[in-house]
């Protein structure tokens, strides 16, 4: 039985701009290259709100289903949803 191998994707996402900056696809045979590219991007953007993430998926369409937040421009950051909860549960004295 043939088992499909995942591809790997390196995504750069700007949390302040709320948009994907880039996506690079690597075949499963190039996992080490994908990991190195992600680490280099993470180092380059350390201390910023630009996230470098390495994900595996059968296809980009599958990735869009499992990680839609990296593909929707203008999507409100999670902090927008959490702030009302923080305000409610962590009231300053």
Order of alpha helices (4+ residues) and beta strands (2+ residues): beta-beta-alpha-beta-alpha-alpha
